[in-house]
Amino acid sequence: MIVGVLICLFLSCVSGLGQSDLYGDEFHEELLLKQLPSGHVYSYFQFTTLWENGGDEPNHHCHLFPQSLSEVLHLYNVDEMHLSLTGGLWRHENWGYPVISAPPGAELWAWFKEGTEDVDKKWTLLSNALSGLFCASLNFINPQQSLNPKYSFAPLGAYASGSQNRSLLRYSTLPREIVCTENLTPFKKLLPCDSKKGLSSLLNAGNIHNANYHSLGIHVRPQCKDVNCQQTVLELRQTVSLVYDLIILGPESRDWSFRKLFGVGLAGSCPLAASSRIYVDTSSNGTSSIYTLTPEPTEFISSNRGGYNTLFAVYDIKKTNIINMFSISSTHKGPRVQSLNSPPVLHATRYIVGYGQEHGGIVTKIHNNHWKDLDIILFENIPWFLPIYYHTLRVTTNEGKQVLKPYKKHYIPGRDRSRPYALELLVSLPPRSVVEIYVEFDYSFLKWQEYPPDANHGFYIGAAVITSVLPHTKNYTGIPIDGSTFSSSINASRDTYPVTLHTEILLVTLPTPDFSMPYNVICLACTVVALAFGPLHNHTTKRLQMLDPSEETKGLLTSLRMRLKSFICKSSEEKEEISVPTKTVKVKSKESASEHKPCESKSTIRKKVKASSKSST
C-alpha cells in the first residue's frame, strides 16, 4: 500500500514537472490547408521537435528527437542539414509560394561544424547514412557530383559569428530520384507517435502519391531558445507538402474533406505533442467562392503581415472532444466562379534551345512583377557531360534589346568525370521586366559503360535555384527565420521576406550509340560458329565401318517397330509358361519352329534356315 502511494506521488510530480523540464525537448504538430486560386488544395504538414540538449553530448539520451538521426548528425559533425524528396513541380505562377520550396527529385545540402577535417569524406559518409535511413538513392551523391556554392544557401540557423566558412558547405541534387512509399515509411518512423496517432495518421501513402505535387522534407538547424539568443536548441522540422486537384478527386465538385484528401479521418492528437493545431486559410472565402467549414473552428485568427491580411480558421485538436473520428469539410455554395489569378512578384521558368545533338543552350527567364528593382542570386548546377561556354553567357531584358551586367559572377569550370559546372550570378532585375539568362553548351559523347540501361530516355539536369528577398507578402506563406512553428508566422511582419525558388529540371538526349548492334553481332557470330562447328565435329568424331549388304539397315521406325514386337512376344511367352507349366513342346522341323516362334525377325529366320539346310546335307 505504501509503495503504491509513493509511486502515485512520484508520477504526479513527474507530470507536474512536464516533459520539457525533464528532457529539455518539446514536439509540435501543425497542418495548413489552403485553397489555391487555380482550384487546387494545398496541404502542408509540419512536425517540429526542439531539443535543448541536442548539441551537448554525442550519445545523449533521446526522448522525442529520433535517436537514429541524432547519431548521424553527431557522428559526421553536421551543424545544419536540409534534405528534400519531391515528386512533381511547384508552379509558382499559378499557386504562389510554398512554405518550403524544393526541386523535383532529391536535394541535399549541409553545413559542417568548425574544425571538421576531410569535409568531402564526411559528406560522402553522411549521404550514405541518409540513404539507408530514408531508403533513397542518396548513396549516388559523391564529391564528383557535389558543389561548394559561394553566395547561395546561406546558413539558416543561429550561429555565434555572422560569417561562415564556405568550405564547410556542400550541395548536391539527384533530379531523377523517384519518391514513393519506401521513403514515406521511414519518414513517419522518426515521429514520436509514428503514424498511429496525431496528424501523421493522415499521411496515407495511397492518397499522398496520387497528388499533383508531393514533397518530404527533413530540416535540422540550431535555433535560438530565447529572444536574446543566449542559448540554442536543436530544431528538427519534418515537413510534407501536398497539392491536390479536386477535379481528379471528384468531378464537378469544389468541396473537400479529410476523407476526400487523405482517405481517412483524424482519431486525435499525438499524446506527446505540446500543441496540435490545424490552420485553414479562409482569405478567399466570400471573394472568389463562398463556402462553409464543418465543424465550427475553435477560433479565427487575423494575421496582418507585410501589408497583407490573412484570415485563418484554427482547430485546436488538444481542446477538441473527438469521440470517433474528426474530419474537416468545406461545402461550397452558389455557382462556380473562375477567380482571376494574380501571379506572385517573382517567378521563373527554364528550358533548352537548339537542334541536333552537337550544340545547345539553356535559357532561364526570371519575371519581376514588382514596381521596384529586385536583387536575386541565380545558382546553376550543370553536369560535367554538358560543357558550357562561359564566354557565351548573356543577361538581357526587354526582349534582348538591353544588356544587363551582373554585380558578381562566380564560375567553376567542370572537369570530366570529376566535377560539375557551377555558375552563380548576382543580378538586379529591373521593375516589371523579364530577364533572360542564356548560356551555350555542347553534348558530350560518353563511354558505353557510362550510359544507363534506358539511355534513350535521356539525362536530367538539376533545377536552377533563385534566392531573393521580397518587399511584401503577396502569395507568401513562409515561416520567418527566427521562428520554428507555423504559428510564428502569424503577424510576423519584417522588413524583408526571404524566398527561394526552384525552376524545372531539364531533360537532354546525348548522342547515344545503337546498343542493338552488339546483340546482332552476337547472334551472327553464334550462327556462324554453330554452322561451322557441326560439320567439323561430325567429320572428326564419326567412324567409318563396313556393313554386310545382306543385312537390312534399320531406320528409326524399323527399330521402334522391332522393340515393340519383341516386347509383345516376351509378354505372350510369359503367359504361355504360366498356362502350361508341366510340359514343353520340342521343335522338330523348320515349319514348327517358325510356327512356335512368330516373333523372330526375318534375318534370324533366314540364318536358322541356312544352318539347318547345311546340317541336313
C-alpha positions in Angstrom: 0.0 0.0 0.0 2.8 2.4 0.9 4.7 1.5 -2.3 1.6 2.3 -4.4 1.2 5.7 -2.7 4.8 6.5 -3.3 4.6 5.5 -7.0 1.5 7.7 -7.4 3.2 10.7 -5.7 6.2 10.2 -8.0 4.1 10.1 -11.1 2.2 13.2 -10.1 5.5 15.0 -9.5 6.7 13.9 -12.9 3.5 15.0 -14.6 3.7 18.3 -12.8 7.3 19.0 -14.0 6.3 18.3 -17.6 8.2 16.8 -20.4 10.2 19.9 -21.3 11.6 20.2 -17.8 12.6 16.5 -17.6 14.1 16.0 -21.0 14.6 19.5 -22.4 12.6 18.8 -25.6 9.1 19.5 -27.0 7.1 18.5 -30.0 4.6 20.4 -32.1 2.4 19.2 -35.0 0.6 21.6 -37.4 -1.4 21.4 -40.6 -2.1 24.2 -43.0 -4.9 23.9 -45.6 -5.2 26.5 -48.3 -7.4 26.6 -51.4 -5.3 27.9 -54.3 -6.6 30.3 -57.0 -6.4 27.5 -59.6 -8.8 25.3 -57.7 -6.2 23.1 -56.1 -5.9 22.5 -52.4 -2.5 22.9 -50.7 -1.8 20.8 -47.6 1.3 21.5 -45.5 2.2 19.2 -42.6 4.9 20.3 -40.2 6.2 18.3 -37.2 8.7 20.3 -35.1 10.9 18.9 -32.4 13.0 21.2 -30.3 15.8 19.6 -28.3 17.6 21.6 -25.7 20.4 19.1 -25.1 20.9 18.3 -28.8 24.5 19.6 -29.0 25.9 18.7 -25.7 26.9 15.0 -25.9 27.0 12.7 -28.9 25.3 9.9 -27.0 22.8 11.9 -25.1 19.5 10.2 -24.2 16.8 11.0 -26.8 13.2 11.3 -25.7 11.3 12.9 -28.6 14.2 13.5 -31.0 14.8 10.4 -33.2 17.9 8.6 -32.0 19.0 7.3 -35.4 19.1 10.8 -36.9 20.8 12.2 -33.8 23.6 9.7 -34.1 24.2 10.5 -37.8 24.4 14.2 -37.0 26.9 13.8 -34.2 29.0 11.2 -36.0 29.7 13.3 -39.1 29.8 16.8 -37.3 26.8 18.2 -39.1 25.8 21.6 -37.9 22.9 22.2 -40.3 21.2 19.9 -42.8 18.4 20.2 -45.3 17.0 17.2 -47.3 14.0 17.1 -49.6 12.5 14.3 -51.7 9.9 15.7 -54.2 7.7 14.4 -56.9 6.2 16.9 -59.3 6.8 20.6 -59.9 5.6 23.5 -57.9 4.1 26.1 -60.2 4.8 29.5 -58.7 2.9 31.4 -61.3 -0.4 29.7 -60.6 0.0 28.6 -56.9 2.1 31.3 -55.3 4.9 30.4 -52.9 5.0 27.3 -50.8 6.0 27.3 -47.2 9.3 25.5 -48.1 10.5 25.3 -51.7 12.0 22.1 -53.1 13.1 21.0 -56.6 11.9 17.8 -58.3 13.9 14.7 -57.2 16.3 14.8 -54.3 18.2 17.8 -52.9 20.7 17.7 -50.0 22.8 20.5 -48.6 24.6 20.6 -45.3 26.9 22.8 -43.2 29.6 21.0 -41.2 30.9 22.2 -37.8 34.1 24.3 -37.5 37.2 22.2 -37.3 35.8 19.3 -39.4 38.6 17.5 -41.1 38.2 16.0 -44.6 34.8 17.5 -45.4 34.5 15.5 -48.6 34.8 12.2 -46.7 32.2 13.3 -44.1 29.9 14.5 -46.9 30.1 11.1 -48.6 29.5 9.2 -45.3 26.6 11.5 -44.5 24.9 10.9 -47.8 25.3 7.1 -47.5 23.9 7.1 -43.9 20.9 9.2 -45.0 20.4 6.8 -48.0 20.0 3.9 -45.6 17.9 5.9 -43.2 15.3 7.1 -45.7 15.6 4.2 -48.3 16.6 6.7 -51.0 19.4 6.6 -53.7 21.4 9.3 -51.8 24.4 7.0 -51.9 25.0 8.2 -55.5 25.9 11.6 -54.1 29.7 11.9 -54.0 32.3 14.7 -54.2 32.4 14.3 -58.0 28.7 15.4 -58.1 28.8 18.0 -55.3 29.5 21.7 -55.3 30.5 24.4 -52.9 28.4 27.5 -53.6 29.9 30.9 -52.8 26.7 33.0 -52.4 23.7 30.7 -52.3 22.5 28.5 -49.4 23.4 30.8 -46.5 23.1 29.1 -43.1 19.6 29.4 -41.6 20.5 28.6 -38.0 21.7 30.6 -35.1 25.4 31.0 -35.0 27.9 32.9 -32.9 29.7 34.5 -35.9 27.9 36.3 -38.7 30.3 35.0 -41.4 30.6 31.3 -42.1 33.4 29.3 -43.7 32.1 28.4 -47.1 34.5 25.4 -47.3 32.2 23.7 -44.8 29.2 23.8 -47.2 28.3 21.0 -49.6 25.4 20.8 -52.1 24.1 18.2 -54.5 21.0 17.0 -56.3 19.6 13.9 -57.8 16.9 15.2 -60.3 15.9 11.7 -61.4 15.1 10.4 -57.9 11.6 8.9 -57.6 9.7 9.4 -54.3 7.5 6.5 -53.2 6.2 4.7 -50.2 9.6 3.4 -49.3 10.6 7.0 -48.4 7.4 7.8 -46.6 7.5 4.8 -44.1 10.9 5.7 -42.6 9.9 9.3 -42.6 6.9 8.6 -40.3 9.0 6.3 -38.1 11.1 9.3 -37.0 8.0 10.9 -35.4 7.3 10.4 -31.7 3.9 8.9 -32.4 4.8 7.3 -35.7 1.7 7.2 -37.8 -0.6 5.7 -35.1 -1.8 9.0 -33.5 -1.9 12.7 -34.4 -1.7 14.4 -37.7 0.7 11.9 -39.1 -2.1 9.4 -39.2 -3.5 11.4 -42.1 -0.4 10.6 -44.2 -1.9 7.8 -46.2 0.5 6.5 -48.8 -2.1 5.8 -51.5 -3.6 9.3 -51.3 -0.2 11.2 -50.9 1.4 9.8 -54.0 -1.6 10.4 -56.2 -1.3 14.1 -55.6 -0.2 16.5 -58.3 2.8 17.6 -56.1 4.2 15.9 -53.0 7.4 16.7 -51.1 9.0 15.3 -48.0 11.5 17.5 -46.1 14.0 17.0 -43.2 15.4 20.2 -41.9 17.9 20.4 -38.9 19.5 23.5 -37.6 20.4 25.2 -34.3 17.8 27.7 -33.2 17.7 30.4 -30.5 16.0 29.4 -27.3 15.0 32.9 -26.2 14.8 36.4 -27.7 18.3 37.3 -26.8 19.7 34.1 -28.2 21.8 33.3 -25.2 21.2 29.6 -25.6 20.4 27.5 -28.6 18.3 24.4 -29.2 18.5 21.8 -31.9 15.5 22.1 -34.2 14.1 19.3 -36.4 11.4 20.1 -38.9 9.7 17.3 -40.8 7.5 18.6 -43.5 5.1 17.2 -46.0 3.7 19.4 -48.8 0.8 18.2 -51.0 -1.2 19.7 -53.8 -4.5 18.0 -54.8 -6.5 18.6 -57.9 -10.2 18.5 -56.8 -11.3 17.8 -60.4 -9.4 14.5 -60.3 -10.6 13.6 -56.8 -14.3 14.3 -57.6 -15.6 15.5 -61.0 -17.5 18.8 -60.9 -17.0 19.2 -57.2 -15.3 22.0 -55.4 -15.9 20.5 -51.9 -13.2 18.9 -50.0 -12.8 17.0 -46.7 -10.2 14.9 -44.8 -11.7 11.7 -46.2 -11.6 13.1 -49.8 -8.0 14.4 -49.5 -6.3 11.8 -47.2 -8.7 8.9 -47.3 -9.1 8.7 -43.5 -10.2 10.8 -40.6 -8.3 12.1 -37.6 -8.5 9.9 -34.4 -7.0 12.5 -32.2 -3.8 14.4 -31.4 -0.4 12.9 -30.6 -0.2 12.4 -26.7 3.4 13.5 -26.8 2.7 16.8 -28.7 2.7 20.1 -26.7 0.4 21.5 -29.4 -1.7 20.1 -32.2 -3.4 22.7 -34.5 -4.9 22.8 -37.9 -5.0 26.2 -39.8 -7.4 26.7 -42.7 -6.8 29.8 -44.9 -10.2 31.4 -45.4 -9.0 34.6 -47.0 -10.6 33.7 -50.3 -14.0 32.9 -48.7 -16.6 35.4 -50.0 -14.4 36.7 -52.8 -13.8 34.0 -55.4 -16.1 31.4 -53.8 -18.4 31.1 -50.8 -18.0 28.0 -48.6 -18.7 26.9 -45.0 -16.4 24.8 -42.8 -17.7 21.9 -40.8 -17.3 21.6 -37.8 -17.0 25.1 -36.5 -13.4 26.1 -35.8 -12.1 26.7 -32.3 -11.2 30.3 -33.2 -10.5 32.7 -36.1 -7.1 34.5 -36.2 -6.4 37.5 -38.4 -2.8 37.8 -39.5 -1.5 41.1 -40.7 1.9 40.5 -42.3 3.8 42.7 -44.8 0.8 44.8 -45.7 -1.5 41.8 -46.5 -4.2 40.5 -44.2 -4.9 36.7 -43.9 -7.8 35.1 -42.0 -7.1 31.6 -40.5 -9.7 29.2 -39.1 -7.9 27.4 -36.2 -8.8 24.0 -34.9 -7.0 23.1 -31.6 -7.1 19.3 -31.6 -6.0 19.2 -27.9 -9.2 21.1 -27.0 -11.5 19.3 -29.3 -13.6 16.4 -27.9 -13.2 13.7 -30.5 -15.5 10.7 -30.0 -14.9 8.6 -33.1 -13.1 10.3 -35.9 -12.5 14.0 -36.7 -12.8 15.4 -40.2 -12.9 19.0 -41.6 -15.0 19.5 -44.7 -15.6 22.5 -46.9 -19.0 22.9 -48.6 -19.3 25.5 -51.4 -22.4 27.4 -52.2 -23.6 29.2 -55.3 -22.4 28.8 -58.9 -18.8 28.1 -59.7 -16.9 31.3 -60.4 -13.4 31.3 -62.0 -11.2 33.6 -60.0 -8.5 35.8 -61.5 -5.1 34.6 -60.8 -2.6 37.3 -59.7 1.0 36.0 -60.3 3.5 36.5 -57.5 6.1 39.1 -57.5 8.9 36.8 -58.6 8.8 33.6 -60.6 10.9 31.9 -63.2 11.0 29.3 -66.0 13.7 27.4 -67.7 14.1 25.5 -71.0 16.6 24.2 -73.6 17.1 25.7 -77.1 18.9 24.4 -80.1 18.5 21.5 -82.5 20.6 18.4 -83.3 22.9 16.7 -80.9 26.0 18.9 -81.2 25.2 22.3 -79.7 22.5 23.6 -77.4 21.7 26.4 -74.9 20.0 26.9 -71.6 17.6 29.8 -71.2 16.3 30.9 -67.8 13.6 33.6 -67.8 13.0 35.4 -64.5 9.9 37.6 -64.1 9.8 40.7 -61.8 6.3 41.9 -61.4 7.2 44.5 -58.7 7.4 48.2 -59.4 10.9 48.3 -57.9 14.2 46.6 -58.6 14.8 43.1 -57.1 18.2 41.7 -56.4 18.5 37.9 -56.9 21.2 35.2 -56.8 21.0 32.6 -59.5 22.7 29.3 -59.0 23.2 26.9 -61.9 24.3 23.3 -61.4 25.2 21.6 -64.7 26.7 18.1 -65.0 30.2 17.6 -66.5 28.9 15.9 -69.6 27.3 19.2 -70.7 30.3 21.5 -71.0 29.1 25.1 -71.0 30.9 28.1 -72.7 31.4 30.9 -70.2 32.0 33.4 -72.9 28.5 32.9 -74.4 26.8 34.0 -71.1 24.3 36.8 -71.8 22.0 38.5 -69.4 19.4 40.6 -71.3 16.0 42.2 -70.8 13.4 43.9 -72.9 13.4 41.0 -75.4 17.2 41.1 -75.8 17.4 44.8 -76.5 19.0 45.8 -73.2 22.1 44.0 -71.8 22.5 43.7 -68.0 25.7 43.4 -66.2 25.7 41.2 -63.1 27.1 42.6 -59.9 29.1 39.5 -59.2 29.9 36.3 -61.0 31.3 33.0 -59.7 32.1 30.3 -62.2 33.7 26.9 -61.5 34.6 25.1 -64.7 33.7 21.4 -64.7 36.1 18.5 -65.2 35.2 15.3 -67.0 34.1 12.6 -64.5 35.4 14.6 -61.6 33.4 17.9 -61.1 30.2 19.5 -62.4 29.9 23.1 -63.7 28.8 25.8 -61.3 27.6 29.3 -62.1 26.4 31.9 -59.7 25.2 35.4 -60.7 24.1 38.4 -58.6 21.7 40.3 -60.8 19.4 43.3 -60.3 16.1 42.8 -62.1 14.5 46.0 -63.5 10.9 46.8 -62.4 8.2 44.9 -64.3 10.6 43.1 -66.6 11.5 39.7 -67.8 15.3 39.0 -67.6 16.7 36.3 -69.9 19.9 34.4 -68.9 21.4 32.4 -71.8 24.5 30.1 -72.0 25.6 27.6 -74.6 26.8 24.1 -74.1 27.9 21.0 -76.1 26.7 17.4 -76.0 29.4 15.1 -74.9 29.8 11.5 -76.2 30.2 9.2 -73.2 31.8 5.8 -72.9 29.4 2.9 -73.5 29.7 1.8 -69.8 28.6 5.3 -68.6 25.1 5.1 -70.2 22.2 4.0 -68.0 20.1 1.0 -69.0 17.5 3.3 -70.6 20.0 5.5 -72.4 17.4 6.7 -75.0 15.3 8.2 -72.2 17.8 11.0 -71.7 19.8 12.6 -68.9 18.5 15.0 -66.3 19.9 18.4 -65.3 19.1 19.7 -61.9 16.9 22.7 -61.2 18.3 26.2 -61.0 18.0 27.9 -57.6 16.9 31.6 -57.3 17.3 33.3 -53.9 15.9 36.7 -53.2 14.1 38.9 -50.6 10.6 40.1 -51.2 9.3 43.6 -50.1 5.8 42.3 -49.2 4.0 39.0 -48.5 1.7 38.7 -51.5 1.1 34.9 -52.1 3.8 34.4 -49.4 3.4 31.7 -46.7 6.9 31.2 -45.5 8.0 30.9 -41.9 10.4 33.6 -40.5 14.0 32.6 -40.0 13.7 33.3 -36.2 10.6 31.1 -35.9 10.2 27.4 -35.6 6.4 26.6 -35.9 3.9 27.9 -38.4 2.2 29.8 -35.7 5.3 32.0 -35.5 4.4 33.4 -39.0 1.2 34.9 -37.8 1.5 38.7 -37.5 5.2 38.3 -38.2 6.0 41.5 -40.1 9.6 42.1 -41.1 11.5 44.5 -43.4 12.2 41.8 -46.0 10.9 38.3 -46.5 13.5 35.7 -47.9 12.3 33.4 -50.6 13.8 30.5 -52.6 12.6 29.4 -56.0 13.4 26.2 -57.9 12.9 26.0 -61.6 12.1 23.0 -63.7 14.6 20.2 -64.2 15.8 19.7 -67.8 15.9 16.5 -69.9 18.6 16.3 -72.6 19.3 13.5 -75.1 23.0 12.8 -75.5 24.5 11.2 -78.6 23.7 7.5 -78.0 25.2 4.5 -79.8 23.0 1.8 -81.2 23.0 -0.7 -78.4 21.2 -3.3 -80.6 24.4 -3.8 -82.7 26.2 -5.9 -80.1 23.1 -8.1 -79.9 23.1 -8.5 -83.7 26.8 -9.2 -83.8 26.5 -11.8 -81.1 23.6 -13.5 -82.9 25.5 -13.5 -86.2 28.7 -14.8 -84.6 26.9 -17.6 -82.8 25.2 -18.7 -86.0 28.5 -18.8 -87.9 30.1 -20.8 -85.2 27.2 -23.2 -85.0 27.2 -23.8 -88.7 31.0 -24.3 -88.8 31.2 -26.4 -85.7 28.6 -29.0 -86.8 30.3 -30.4 -89.9 33.7 -30.2 -88.3 32.5 -32.2 -85.3 30.9 -34.8 -87.5 34.0 -35.3 -89.6 36.3 -35.6 -86.7 34.3 -37.8 -84.4 32.4 -40.2 -86.7 33.9 -43.7 -87.6 33.5 -45.3 -91.0 32.5 -49.1 -90.8 31.8 -51.7 -93.5 28.3 -53.2 -93.3 27.1 -56.6 -94.7 24.9 -55.8 -97.7 22.8 -58.8 -96.9 21.8 -57.3 -93.6 19.0 -54.8 -93.7 19.7 -51.3 -92.4 17.3 -50.4 -89.7 15.9 -46.9 -89.6 14.3 -45.3 -86.7 10.8 -46.5 -87.4 12.1 -50.1 -88.0 13.9 -50.1 -84.7 10.9 -48.8 -82.8 8.7 -51.5 -84.5 11.1 -54.3 -83.6 11.3 -53.2 -80.0 7.5 -53.1 -79.8 7.3 -56.6 -81.4 9.9 -58.1 -79.0 8.0 -56.6 -76.1 4.7 -58.2 -77.2 6.4 -61.6 -77.8 8.0 -61.6 -74.4 4.8 -60.9 -72.7 3.0 -63.7 -74.7 5.7 -66.2 -73.8 5.3 -65.4 -70.1 1.6 -66.0 -70.4 2.2 -69.5 -72.1 4.6 -70.6 -69.4 2.1 -69.7 -66.7 -0.7 -71.6 -68.5 1.4 -74.8 -69.3 3.9 -75.2 -66.5 4.4 -79.1 -66.8 5.1 -79.9 -70.4 7.3 -78.3 -73.1 7.0 -78.7 -76.8 10.2 -79.6 -78.7 10.8 -78.1 -82.2 11.3 -81.0 -84.7 11.1 -79.2 -88.0 11.6 -75.9 -89.7 7.9 -75.4 -90.1 7.1 -76.0 -86.4 10.0 -73.7 -85.4 8.5 -70.9 -87.4 5.1 -71.5 -86.1 6.1 -71.6 -82.4 8.4 -68.5 -82.7 6.5 -66.0 -84.8 8.2 -63.0 -83.1 11.6 -63.7 -84.6 12.9 -61.3 -87.2 13.3 -62.3 -90.9 17.1 -62.2 -90.7 17.1 -64.5 -87.8 14.8 -66.9 -89.5 17.0 -66.9 -92.7 20.1 -67.7 -90.7 18.4 -70.6 -88.9 17.1 -72.0 -92.2 20.6 -71.9 -93.8 22.1 -73.6 -90.8 19.5 -76.4 -90.8 20.0 -77.0 -94.6 23.7 -77.3 -94.2 23.4 -79.7 -91.3 20.9 -81.9 -93.3 23.4 -82.2 -96.2 
